[in-house]
Structures are given as structure tokens and as C-alpha cells.
Amino acid sequence: MDGKTVRGSRTRTTVAISLLATMAHSGEVLAQRQVADKSNEIPSFAPLLNGVNLTHA
């Protein structure tokens, strides 16, 4: 899991876009979700994992 702010996404009228992603050990991105403005990554953690098949993990 890692959160990043998208470089160049901020304008004069909008805030920067923040993303939270889950990755496999091989480096492939398994799921990605935008983090709500004025929030942190914690509330986005569970909904992000809902889209990932964790069977036998």
C-alpha cells in the first residue's frame, strides 16, 4: 500500500489528486483509488481492498 499525490494535478481552482494503491511484490498495481479531498489514506483503505481478490492470500 502506498499513497501518492499526482504531480501536476493541482490547478488554481482544484486541489491536487491523491491516490492510494496496492501492489504485488513483483511491482504490478493490483488496485488504485482516489483519496477524498481533505482526508487521509485510512478511510480509503477498506474500499480499496474490496476490489482485490484475497482468496488464499
Backbone as a ProteinNet text record, in pm:
[ID]
protein_1_A
[PRIMARY]
MDGKTVRGSRTRTTVAISLLATMAHSGEVLAQRQVADKSNEIPSFAPLLNGVNLTHA
[TERTIARY]
84.9	0	89.6	50.7	125.9	35.1	49.3	-26.3	65.8	19.8	97.6	6	61.3	-8.3	37.4	-58.7	-27.4	36.7	158	233.3	166.5	151.4	91.9	-60	-124	-270.1	-336.9	-261.4	-317.9	-324.9	-436.4	-451.7	-490.6	-515.9	-557.2	-692.2	-776.9	-913.1	-936.3	-843.1	-861.8	-740.9	-765.8	-656.4	-591.4	-474.4	-402.4	-476.1	-465.3	-527.4	-434	-488.8	-412.6	-466.4	-376	-413.8	-355.7	-427	-381.7	-378.8	-269.9	-256.7	-205.5	-245.3	-189.4	-106.7	7.3	95.8	136.9	165.5	220.6	371.1	434.3	578.8	653.8	591.6	655.2	647.9	568.7	561.1	435.5	352.7	230.6	126.2	50.7	-53.9	-179.1	-228.2	-346.8	-475.5	-470.6	-587.6	-539.9	-621.6	-586.9	-716.2	-711.7	-831.5	-792.4	-877.6	-853	-893.4	-809.6	-837.1	-915.7	-1021.5	-1106.2	-1027.1	-1066.9	-1005.8	-1025.9	-932.2	-938.6	-947.5	-887.5	-890.6	-750	-736	-610.7	-636.8	-538	-549.1	-628.8	-641.7	-702.7	-847.4	-937	-1073.7	-1081.9	-982.7	-983.2	-926.5	-869.5	-802.6	-898.5	-1006.8	-1101.2	-1171.4	-1225.3	-1288.8	-1191.1	-1065.2	-965.4	-949.5	-947	-929.7	-1053.3	-1170.7	-1292.5	-1280.6	-1201.7	-1185.7	-1073.3	-1004.9	-892	-931.8	-905.2	-934.8	-825.4	-861.4	-764.2	-778.1	-845.4	-860.4	-722.9	-697.8	-570.8	-452.5	-480	-370.8	-325.4
-116.2	0	122.5	217	341.4	451.4	569.7	684.8	786.1	845.3	945	1056.9	1174.9	1287.3	1297.9	1310	1313.1	1446.8	1440	1559.8	1634.4	1764.4	1847.8	1848.1	1781	1772.9	1892.7	1970.8	2088.1	2205.7	2276.4	2398.9	2511.8	2627.1	2740	2716.6	2636.3	2616.2	2477.8	2384.8	2249.9	2208.5	2121.7	2068.5	1951.6	1914.6	1803.8	1672.1	1580.3	1448.8	1356.4	1288.8	1191.7	1052.9	956.9	819.1	724.3	616.2	508.9	383.2	308.2	189.9	71.5	-47.8	-171.7	-235.1	-290.8	-350.6	-490	-573.6	-706.4	-691.8	-794.4	-790	-774.8	-817.6	-805.7	-663.6	-576.5	-436.8	-400.1	-498.8	-466.6	-406.4	-307.9	-242.4	-329.3	-370.1	-455.4	-374.7	-259.6	-172.8	-31.9	65	204.4	280.8	377.9	453.9	597.3	690.7	830.7	855.6	926.1	963	1093.1	1099.6	1218.5	1341	1456.3	1582.5	1601.4	1665.5	1695.4	1567.3	1460.8	1333.7	1275.1	1160.6	1089	951.3	866.1	737.5	633.8	648.8	545.2	512.7	611.4	576.7	509.2	526.3	466.8	325.5	280.6	150.6	33.8	24.3	-87.4	-90.2	22.6	17.7	-22.4	12.1	-25.8	-177.1	-240.5	-385.1	-462.2	-398.8	-465.8	-511.3	-442.6	-478.2	-577.2	-623.9	-715.2	-854.3	-955.9	-1093.5	-1141.2	-1159.4	-1200	-1347.1	-1425.6	-1568.1	-1634.3	-1711.9	-1784.6	-1690.8	-1568.5	-1473.2	-1479.8
0	0	0	-82.3	-86.1	-138.2	-86.8	-132.1	-197	-303.9	-376.4	-425	-437.4	-497.8	-642.5	-734.2	-876.3	-911.7	-956.7	-991.2	-1106.1	-1091.5	-1195.1	-1196.1	-1098.6	-1098.6	-1031.2	-958.3	-891.1	-986.9	-984.5	-1063	-968.5	-1022.4	-938.7	-873.8	-937	-885.6	-825.1	-839.6	-785.2	-702	-605.2	-523.9	-597.7	-554	-616.4	-592.6	-687.5	-677.6	-600.2	-499.5	-421.2	-449.7	-468.6	-499.6	-396.7	-370.6	-284.5	-370.9	-365.6	-449.3	-369.2	-412.8	-358.6	-469.4	-432.1	-531.3	-486.7	-584.4	-557.5	-537.7	-483.8	-463.6	-596	-704.2	-836.3	-891.2	-825.3	-866.8	-943.3	-978	-1051	-957.4	-1007.1	-928.7	-934.3	-818.1	-810	-804.1	-738.9	-727.2	-697	-739.9	-716.8	-692.8	-602.3	-566.2	-532.7	-572.4	-538.7	-394.6	-321.1	-182.3	-183.7	-103	-98.6	-54	-105.6	-63.7	86.1	150.5	293.9	378.2	330.8	402.6	401.8	465.7	458.3	397.8	395	327.2	405.9	535.5	619.4	578.7	556.5	516.4	378.6	295.2	161.1	158.3	269.4	274	250.6	328.3	316.1	180.1	130.1	-2.6	-113.7	-99.1	-198.8	-203.5	-87.8	-81.6	-126.1	-126.2	-173.1	-317.9	-397.4	-537.5	-563.9	-459.5	-475.8	-425.8	-506.9	-468.3	-373.3	-247.2	-145.5	-107.1	-190.8	-164.6	-162.6	-60.9	-42.8	-21.2	21.5	45.9	189.9
[MASK]
+++++++++++++++++++++++++++++++++++++++++++++++++++++++++

